[in-house]
Amino acid sequence: MLWEQHDVWTRMTIMGIVENLPDVDLITQRLLRNPKDFEAALRPFYGKRAAAHFSDLLTAHLTIAAELVKASKAGDDRAAADAERRWYANADEIARFLGRINPYWSQEEWERMLHDHLGLVKAEAVALLTKNYAEGIAVYDRIEEQSLTMADVMAEGIVRQFPNMFR
């Protein structure tokens, strides 16, 4: 559910930024609750410190994405390129972190999945910025499928690492 919420609130935030919706700040606040929800879900398995670190990394992921959309909307190619570079570096940092805390999670697999995720979110933002709404919906369907794969990988790794907690 957390990955699904990540997708829904990301899409709504992008739409809010693109369309200057009056509730964009409230939507963004709700999106930024998602890392804290992940933190609460991961805390019983990885402890307070590791769960908080994941939350911080995911918060950075979301705030950088918002910077990228805002820069793209403003036509600031330099700021957009900088945000995109930092966004991918953050994804690599998330992948390294996840690969370290669970022996059943591969850093390389998380890197691939997160890079795929970023590419799809960027495609969704471009579709919305260019008012190609049909394409935006089609991309969102791919985002949802890809995120559910990440959710499965995360859940399966936790169950394998902590089987006694699931008996």
C-alpha positions in Angstrom: 0.0 0.0 0.0 2.9 2.4 0.8 4.3 2.2 -2.7 0.8 2.6 -4.2 0.3 5.8 -2.1 3.7 7.0 -3.1 2.5 6.8 -6.7 -0.9 8.4 -6.2 0.3 11.3 -4.2 3.3 11.9 -6.5 0.9 12.1 -9.5 -1.4 14.4 -7.6 1.5 16.6 -6.6 2.8 16.8 -10.2 -0.7 17.7 -11.4 -1.0 20.3 -8.6 2.3 21.9 -9.6 1.6 21.8 -13.3 -1.9 23.2 -13.0 -1.3 25.6 -10.1 -4.1 23.9 -8.1 -5.1 25.7 -5.0 -4.6 22.6 -2.8 -1.0 21.8 -4.1 0.5 22.6 -0.7 -1.9 20.3 1.1 -1.3 17.5 -1.5 2.5 18.0 -1.1 2.2 17.7 2.6 0.3 14.4 2.2 2.9 13.1 -0.2 5.6 14.0 2.3 3.8 11.9 4.9 4.6 8.8 2.8 8.3 8.6 3.9 7.2 8.7 7.6 4.7 5.9 6.9 7.5 3.9 5.4 9.6 4.7 8.4 6.9 3.4 10.8 6.5 0.2 8.7 10.3 -0.5 8.6 11.0 0.4 12.2 10.0 -3.0 13.7 12.4 -4.8 11.4 15.4 -2.4 11.0 15.2 -0.2 14.1 14.6 3.5 14.6 17.8 4.7 13.1 17.7 2.8 9.8 14.0 3.4 9.3 14.5 7.2 9.8 17.4 7.1 7.4 15.2 5.5 4.7 12.5 8.2 5.5 15.1 10.9 5.0 16.3 9.4 1.7 12.7 9.0 0.4 11.9 12.6 1.5 14.8 13.9 -0.5 13.6 11.8 -3.5 10.2 13.5 -3.4 11.5 17.0 -2.8 14.0 16.7 -5.6 11.2 15.5 -7.9 9.2 18.5 -7.1 12.2 20.8 -7.8 12.6 19.0 -11.2 8.9 19.5 -12.1 9.0 23.2 -11.1 12.2 23.9 -13.0 10.8 22.1 -16.1 7.6 24.1 -15.9 9.6 27.3 -15.6 11.7 26.4 -18.6 14.9 26.4 -16.5 16.8 23.7 -18.2 19.9 24.2 -16.1 18.0 23.8 -12.8 16.1 20.9 -14.2 19.3 19.1 -15.3 20.8 19.7 -11.8 17.7 18.4 -10.1 17.6 15.3 -12.3 21.3 14.6 -11.6 20.6 14.8 -7.9 17.5 12.7 -8.2 19.4 9.8 -9.8 22.2 10.1 -7.2 19.6 9.9 -4.5 18.1 6.8 -6.1 21.6 5.2 -6.1 22.0 6.1 -2.4 18.6 4.5 -1.6 19.6 1.4 -3.5 23.0 1.2 -1.6 21.2 1.6 1.7 18.5 -1.1 0.9 21.2 -3.4 -0.4 23.1 -3.1 2.9 20.2 -3.7 5.4 18.7 -6.8 3.8 20.7 -9.7 2.4 17.8 -10.6 0.1 17.8 -7.2 -1.5 20.3 -6.5 -4.2 21.7 -3.0 -4.6 21.8 -3.5 -8.3 18.2 -4.7 -8.5 17.0 -1.7 -6.4 19.1 0.6 -8.6 17.5 -0.7 -11.7 14.0 -0.5 -10.3 14.5 3.0 -8.9 16.0 4.2 -12.2 13.0 2.7 -14.0 10.7 4.5 -11.5 12.4 7.8 -12.1 12.2 7.4 -15.8 8.5 6.7 -15.6 7.8 9.6 -13.2 9.7 11.9 -15.5 7.7 10.7 -18.5 4.5 11.2 -16.6 5.5 14.8 -15.6 6.4 15.5 -19.3 3.1 14.2 -20.4 1.3 16.4 -17.9 3.4 19.5 -18.7 2.7 19.1 -22.4 -1.0 18.4 -21.7 -0.8 15.0 -23.3 -3.2 13.6 -20.7 -3.8 10.2 -22.5 -0.1 9.6 -22.4 0.1 10.6 -18.7 -2.6 8.0 -17.9 -0.8 5.3 -19.9 2.5 6.1 -18.1 0.7 6.1 -14.7 -0.5 2.6 -15.4 3.2 1.5 -16.0 4.2 3.4 -12.8 1.7 1.5 -10.8 2.7 -1.9 -12.2 6.4 -1.1 -11.6 5.8 0.1 -8.1 3.9 -3.0 -7.2 7.0 -4.9 -8.3 9.1 -2.8 -5.9 6.5 -3.5 -3.1 6.8 -7.2 -3.8 10.6 -7.2 -3.7 10.5 -5.2 -0.5 7.9 -7.5 1.2 9.5 -10.7 0.0 12.9 -9.6 1.3 11.5 -8.7 4.7 9.7 -12.0 5.0 12.8 -13.9 4.0 15.0 -11.9 6.4 12.6 -12.1 9.3 10.7 -15.4 8.9 9.9 -15.8 12.6 7.9 -12.6 12.5 5.6 -14.0 10.0 4.7 -17.4 11.4 
